[in-house]
């Protein structure tokens, strides 16, 4: 019975690790509600980009049944990227109609926003993406003026302020996308994943090896919602690397990996204590660390956490 429960728990962990971070990142950018589905028409106000230390900040505010606001800070180093997002669904009022748009938000301890679009240009029609059918949306560019204050953290970003930001109003079209634009799924990938429950939230790590030998390492920390209210806060690192970044054995009984810098450091090893066909469960060891700017270095392999390796 214990083995069955453990297998079920770890199988669910794999699904979340490989899918949730990517989907969350897309949703944070305000680009898509869900994959392979029809997108409904709606209006979004986009502010930025604004340079914040090594990052580029973009703000998206949606005028909908429940108005919402998202702040995304993103940086790249080579092919690797690091992103921090702050999402709010309370205390936000967004108005967007034609060439008129405004964002008002009381974010509690995270600050306040009061921006209004000025000097909006003519509406420009977008294009229908490859793999999609329907009608493209329209956008108007201008300048958002007023006040913007976000108290992101006390360590790295600290307080971000602005009186003027580039802005645009985006009116969504009606698109149905079948997911074929990406060329389909990679054949026979092998993945390793681990979930670590921390006092500050859930830390997830995955290493995905494609059929061509390329590897993508990814770490996500979803901060504890009760501690960060009224914000939902996520931190994400994605780093593509070579074959040595994740090297599983043919029978999945063991695996080794080395960090893809600069946002990962150290190395890890996996040793299986239970295998079921294309799935192996065991322990992760080593000194692999995810070096987040905002929340600091997060150990991943220390303490021999449960891990799972899946192929096919």
Secondary structure, DSSP 4 states (H G I P E B T S, - for coil): -HHHHHHHHHHHHHHHHHHHHHHHHHHHTTS-SSTTSEEPP-EEEEEEEEEETTEEEEEEEEESSS-EEEEEEEEEETTEEEEEEEEE-SSEEEEEETTEEEEEEE-GGG-EEEEEEES----EE--PPTTEEEE--EEEEEEEEEEEEEE--SSSS-EEEEEEEEEEEEE--EEEE-SGGGTSPPTT-EEEEEEEEETTEEEEEEEEE-TTS-EEEEEEEEE-HHHHTTEEEEEEEEEEE-GGGSEE-TTSSEEEEE--TTTEESEEEEEEEEEETTEEEEEEEE--EEEETTTEEEESSTT--EEEEEE-
